[in-house]
Amino acid sequence: MLKEFPQWTFQLLLGITFGLGALYAVMLLYFFPVYVHFDISLWQSFKYALLIGLSHLPITIMMIIGSIAVFSLYWFVSGLIPLLCVSLFCLNLMWFGYRSFKNIEYAQQKA
């Protein structure tokens, strides 16, 4: 079925799919820190997670690199998985998420 599409249509659909996947990944990275830190509704948590993730791209990139480092650590030292599986990954997300929140608070106080 996909072979019936012209080349440009396939490339456009592929780009849209990757773009939406990247937005979804950024939203997932920031969802839990936003949900825990702020007292807002569930729908607003998704919205703020996406907005904060896109507005603080350097911190988002560091969050991704930290997650890759944590999963690489689990890969090479698999004995850590029962002990630190969730907590080390969440520590990485909350560490960088909290830095984003502090940057937002600093910008609000400055304005």
N, C-alpha and C positions, 0 to 999 in steps of 0.2 A: 504494500500500500504506500509506503513512504517513497518507494522508487518511482511512483507515478508523479510525484510532485516535481516541479522544476527546481533546479539547483538553488536559485535565489530564495524561493519559498522555504525550502528545507533549511537553509542557513539562517533565515529570519526566525523560523520557529525554534531552531536550536539556540539562537542568541536569547530569545525571549525566555526559554526554559532555563537556561543557565543564569540569567539575570534574576528571575523569580526565585530560583534555588539559592542564590547568594543572599537575596533579601531575607528569605526564610531562615537561613543559617545565622545571619546577624541578629535577627529577632530572637531566635532560640538562645543564642549566647547571652543576650541581655535580659531575657524574660524573667528568669529566677532572681537575679539581683534586684531588678526593678520591683518584682512582686513582693520580695521580702523587705526592701528598704522603704518603699512608699506605701501609704495607706490609700490606695485607689482601687477602682473596680477592675475586674478581670479584663474587660475590653480595653480600658485605658492602659493596663499593663502591657498589652501587646503593642498598642500604639506608641507608648513612650519608649518601649524597648527598641522598636525600629527607629524612632527619631533619635534617640541617644546614640544608638549604634552607628547610624549614618553621620551624625554630627561630630562624633569623636573617632574618626577613622584610625588615627595612630594607636589609640588605646585598643580599638577593636582588633587591629592587626597584632598587637602584642598579646591580646587574649587568645587569638588563634594560634600564635606561635607557642604560647604557654600550654595550651591544650595539646598541641602536637608533642611538646616535650614531655608532658605527663603521660600521654599514651605510649610514647617511645620508652619511657622509663618502665612502664608496665610490661612492655614487650620484652625488654631485655632482663628485667628483674621481676619475673612473674610471681615471685613469692610475696610481693607487696600488694597484689590484687586483693586478697582477703582482708588485709589490714587497712589499706588506704584507698581503695578503689573509688568510692564516691567522695570521700572527704577531701582528698588532694585535688581532684578535679573541681569541686565546688569552691575550694579555697582559691584556686586560680581565677575562677570566674568572679568571685566576690571581691578579690583583691583589685582587679582591674576595673570592675564595675564601680566599686567604691571610689576609685580615683576619678572616674568620670563624674560621679555624683558630686564630689568635692570641687571639681572644675566648674560644674554648673552652679553650685552654691557661691563660689568665688566670683563668678561672672555676675550673678544676681546682686551680690553685695556691692560690687564695684559700680554697677549701673545705678 
